[in-house]
Amino acid sequence: MSISDLMPPKTDAPNGRVTEPAGAVDLYALTAADLRQIAAAQPCGCGGTGWVGFDVPFDHPCHGRLFRCRCRAGDAERARLAGLFGAGVPPRYRRLTFESFARMPPELLDGKGEALEAAQSFAGVEQYRLDGGLYWRGELRAGLLLFGPVGRGKTGLAAAVCRAWIEAGAAPLWITWGELVETIQREYGRAGDGQYERLDRARGADLLILDEFGDVDGAGAASNDQRRIAYRVLGHRHDHWLPTLITTNLNPMRDDDGSDLCDRFGAPIHDRVAEALCHCVPVEGPNLRCTYLDLGGPK
């Protein structure tokens, strides 16, 4: 809903409450996103607290909820970026949101509609918590696996999901498969528990985003050690039903020749990830890396 469609709210400056947020607009039609947009667009009325509330009906989902005031919008954005930095999101992707994809020319979204829908569902953190997982197209899973050729937007969608989870108060962990393998293997032979600390962090994160899964040393079967690492991390998240988002160039879907994911990591990993833990959704269409550089981050 556009702010221009709403009448300016009246505020009670001492307590920062907006007493008339939308004139004649049906208050029940206003979502949390609408109220957040109003709070960020209207003149400061927080009385120095940094937060504003809305006098919506008692049974409205946002009754009693506070929203960041316009005067602190910069603080909120800096906090989000700090959260994205702390999660490990690469700088190129830290400013990506679903609005970044909405601004794309329609022809560049060809082949990405299903993945965009699934990622937006995964970004609905409150609904995820209510459902006890990602309920999508009639089936409940703990996570999402986005697969397809390079440059199609898998990592960008993962970044938008990561931002939504940070905004909901979660502490995601973003790591590429290659980084995870290298950081664990680097600890082999060293004193201490370094490799176990890294494994435990990946196993127990609020949301694990495992980018470029399987992309370490080209085609062929993964080494026994890589399979062990994958099983320790993803087997744990499967067993404990933990939110997990994976991006990969490997096709997890079985056909007469098997599955790329199964060929690389074996049936135990394939079955846990692709047939129990995650919804598997293709990301296809144009190569965004080559044709559309500005998705909200640096070129």
PyMOL commands that set and color helices and strands:
alter all, ss='L'
color gray80, all
select helices_A, chain A and resi 3-5+27-29+32-41+70-87+91-93+98-102+106-109+113-123+125-131+154-167+177-185+194-204+224-239+260-265+267-277+288-291
alter helices_A, ss='H'
color red, helices_A
select strands_A, chain A and resi 11-12+17-18+51-54+66-68+134-136+139-141+143-147+173-176+208-211+244-248+278-282
alter strands_A, ss='S'
color yellow, strands_A
deselect
rebuild
show_as cartoon
